Amino acid sequence: MKKLHGWNLDYSQAVELQKKLSRQIQHKPVKTNPQFIAGIDCAFTKDKKKIIGCVVVLSYPELEIVETKHAIRKVTFPYIPGLLSFREAPVCLDAVEKLKRKPDLFMIDGQGIAHPRRLGLAAHLGLFFDKPTVGCAKSRLTGTYEMPAAPKGAYSELYDGDEVIGAVVRTRNKVKPVFVSVGHKCNLNDAISLVIDCATRYRIPEPTRLADIEVGKIKKAM
């Protein structure tokens, strides 16, 4: 895992860092099918003073759980739209560092480059991991789109002006779509295919769905 920067930053420093890091994102095909895919999700405790990060490693294509780890941190960065990765990324990195099995690809519950400065949580984490990383968010942060057709596998492109920054993807027939974008070291076509392939029974693909369930269990037990 790369050590890109520290986390003691103010607003203007964080914005400038996003602009700088976004230029390092690599768009390229995922060359080989991953053997292990990790899903990452995080959630705040009820008092909003701590954040829980969870990573679940699944075998692929079986999508069976191989390993689960979590971490808990105090929240040190304020809530600022567009800078959420500075609140959430550190605890996700803590959880991933605990893994014994190193994933080949990461799927993050959050935006990749579908972000005003092209550095959502999935893109930010992808640069730290230096591995193929896909953003799969439940809602749109930015961009315009037309609603995709109803069947599973249908998608439409997400635009910022003339630039394609992601895709709006149906993971189940006639079910609300998800928002997929490149995190790092993948292209949009591969990101879409992986999300659809990992969405076996539910709207949310298994890696991030299972990570969300684990985060919920830990939060409830606190």
N, C-alpha and C positions, 0 to 999 in steps of 0.2 A: 504494500500500500504506500502510495506517495505521501509525502508531507508537503503540502502545497503552501500553507500559510497558517498563521495563528488566528485566534478568534476574538482577540481584544481590539475591536474595530468600532469606529463611530459610523454614522450614516454615510457620510461622503466617502470615507475609505471603503466601505462595503460596496457602494455603487461602482466606484472606480475599479475595484477588484473584480466585480462581476463582468464588467466590460472587457477587462484584460483576459480573464479566464475563458470567456465565451469564444474567444478567437482560437483557443486550443482544442475545441471540440472537434472530433474526427468523425466524418460521415463516410462509412465504408461498409461493405457487406460483412456479415458475420461468416467467416470462412468455413468453420466446421460446426456441426451441431453440438451444442453443449451437453455434457454429461450431467452437470449439476447446475440448477438455476436457483438463485436465492431471491426471496421476496422480502422487502423491507417496508415496515410501516412504523409510525410512532404516534403517540397520543400524550396529551397533558393530563396531569392529575387534576382532581376536582378543584383544588385551590389554585391551579395554574402556576404553582411555584416549581414544580418538577416536570420533567418530560421523560417518557418511557420510549425506548427504541427497541424494536424486535426484528430479528432476522431469522427466517426459516429457509433451510436448504432442502430442495427437493431433487430427487433423481429425475432425469428427463430421458425419454418421454413418459415414463411411468407416473411421474408426479407423486411419488411417495416421499414422505418426510424422512430425511436423513439426519438432520441436526437442527436444533433450535437454541438460540441464545438471545439474551436481552441485556440492556443496560439502563441505568437511571441516572439522570443528571439534574442539577439545579438549573433553572432557566436564567440565562445571563444576558440575553439579547432581547431588546424590546420588540413588541409586535409592530411590524412595519410591512404593509403590503408590498410584495415584490422582493422582500429580503427574508422570507420565511426560512430559507435554507440555513441562514446564520443562527437560527434558533434550533433547527431540527437536525442538521447534519452532524454536529459533534456527537450526539448520543447514538446516532446510527453507526458512525465510525467505531465508537466504543463497542457496540454489540458485534460488529463484523470482526473486530480484532480478536474476539474470544473464540471464533470458529476454529475447529480442527480441520474440517473439510473446506477447502477453498473453492468457491463457486467459479464456474466458467462464465456465467452471465448473471447480471443483476436486473431485477424488475422492481421498480420503485413506485409506491403509491404517491404520485406527485408528477409535476411537470418536468419535462426535459428541456428542450429548446423552445417550447411553446410558452414563452415568457417574454416580457417586454425587452429585457436585455439578454435574452437567449441563454439564461442560466438559472433554470428552476432547480429544485432539489435533486432530481435524477441526473441532470447534467453536472451539477456541482459534485455530487457523490461519484459520478462516473470518472471524473478527473482524478479523484483520490484513489479509486479502485484501479484505474488504468485497464479496465476490462469492458467488454460490451455491456452497455447499460441502457435499459428501456424505461421511459416514463409512461405510466398508465394512471391517469387521474380520473376521478369521478365527475369532475366538473371543469368547465372552461375557465381559464384565467384571462386569456386574451385571444384575439383573432375572430374572424368571421367564417361562417360555413353554411352550407345547405344541409338539411337533415338527410342522412343516408337512407337508402331503401330499407325495408323492414326485415329481410332475412338475415340470419347469422352470416357473418363474413362480409356483408356490405359495408362500405365506408365512403366518406367524402373527405376532401382535403380541407384542412384548416389553414386559413390565410391571414397574414398580416400584410395588408396592401397586396402586392403582387408576389410576395414570398410565401412559399408553402412551409409552415412551421410545425405541422402535425397532421393528424387524421382523426376523424370522428368515426368510431368503429362500433358496429353491432356485434356483440358477443353472444347474443341470444336472439331468437326470432321475436320481433315486435317488442323488444325491451329497450329501455333507455340506453343510448350508446355511452361508451367511455372515450376519453381523450388521450390519444397515444402520440408520443413524440420521441425523437432521438434523444438519448442521454449522452452517450459517448461510444465511439468505436462500433457503430452499427448504422444502417440506413433505415429510412422510413418503411420501406417494403418489408424488411426483415422484422422490424419492430411490430408492425401490424400482424404479420404471420405468426409471430411468437405469442402475441397476446391472444389472438383467436385460438391458437392451438392449446393454450393453457387454460382457456375458459371452457371447461368441460361440462359443467352443470349449472353454473351461476353466471351472473353478469360480470362479476369481478374475477379475473384470472386467478388460478389457484395459488401461485406464489404470494401475491399481495393479500388475497382473501385469508389465507391461513396465518399470515403475519398479523393481520388485523385481529383475528380471533385470539391469538396469543397475547397481543397487547391488551385486549379487553380483559382477559383472565388476570393478568398481572395488575392492572388498574383496579379491578374489583377486589383483589386480595389485599390491597394496600390500606 
